[in-house]
Amino acid sequence: MPEVAPEGGVVYLKAEQNFLEKTLYFIRWLGLVFGGLLFLTGGILIYNAIHMAVLARRVEIRIMRLVGASQLTIRIPFLIEGLCKGRWAARWRR
């Protein structure tokens, strides 16, 4: 069948295929690096926000400890506040 298999047969562009494979490998690697950096940055920002909230309320936390509150009793108001703020922010983003 000369239409399907010309004189030289089917010619695969091996050099171009290797170039594309290397380029895609580099793009995937670059995406993983940037994704990891964004994930790390997000974690640092979230940690900093929580840390600042705790520092802003250290007097309240100290009073709760002096009264005899457990760690769980101290943390629950922060969790509830975070849930409420997150829910409010998510509702108004739409």
N, C-alpha and C positions, 0 to 999 in steps of 0.2 A: 504494500500500500504506500505509494510514493507521497500521497498527501499527508499521511500520518508520520512517516519516517523519511524525511528527506535524505539526501546523500550522506551527510554527516550524522544522521540520527538526531535524537532529541538533545539539545544543548542546554545544560543547566548553567546558570550564571553563578558559579561557586564563589568568586571573589565578592560579588555584590551581596550574596547571601551571608557570607562571613562578616562583611561590614555591617549589615543590618543586625545580625545577631549580637555583635559586640556593642553596637549603639544601643540596642534594647537592654542589654545587660547593664550598661552604664546608666541608662535612664532609670531602671529599676533600683539600682544601688543608690543613685542620687535621691530617688523618692523615699527610700527607706531611711536615709540619713536625715533628710529634711523632716520626714514624719516623726522620727525619733526626737529631733530637736524641738519640734512643736509640742510633742507629748511631754517632754521634760519641762519646757517652759510653762506649759499649762499647769503642770503639777506644782511648780514653784510658785506660780501666781495664786493658785488655790490655797496652798500652805500659808503664804504670806497673808492672804485675806483672813483666814481663820486665826492666825497668830495675832493680827492686829485687832480682831474682834475680842479675843481673850485679853489682850493687854488693855483695851479700852474698858473692859469690865472687871479688871482685877480686884477692885474694891468690893464689888458684889460677890465675886468668888471667895474672897477672903472672909467676908461676913458669913457666907454660907458654910465655909469650913469651920469657923469659930462656933457656929450654932450646932455643928455636928452632922452636916449633910455628907452623904457618901459621894463618891466620884460619879456614879450614875445619876444621882439627883442633880449634880452640878452640870453634867453634860446634856441632859435631856432638854432644858430650855434653849440651849444653843442649837440643838438639832431641830427642834420645832421652829425656831426662828428662821433657820436656813431653809427648811422646807417651805415655809410660808413665803419667804422672799423669792425663792426659786420658782414657786408656783405662780406668784404674782408677775414676775418678770416674763415667764413663759406665756402667760395669758395675754400680756400687752404687746408681745412681739408679733403676734399674728397679724 
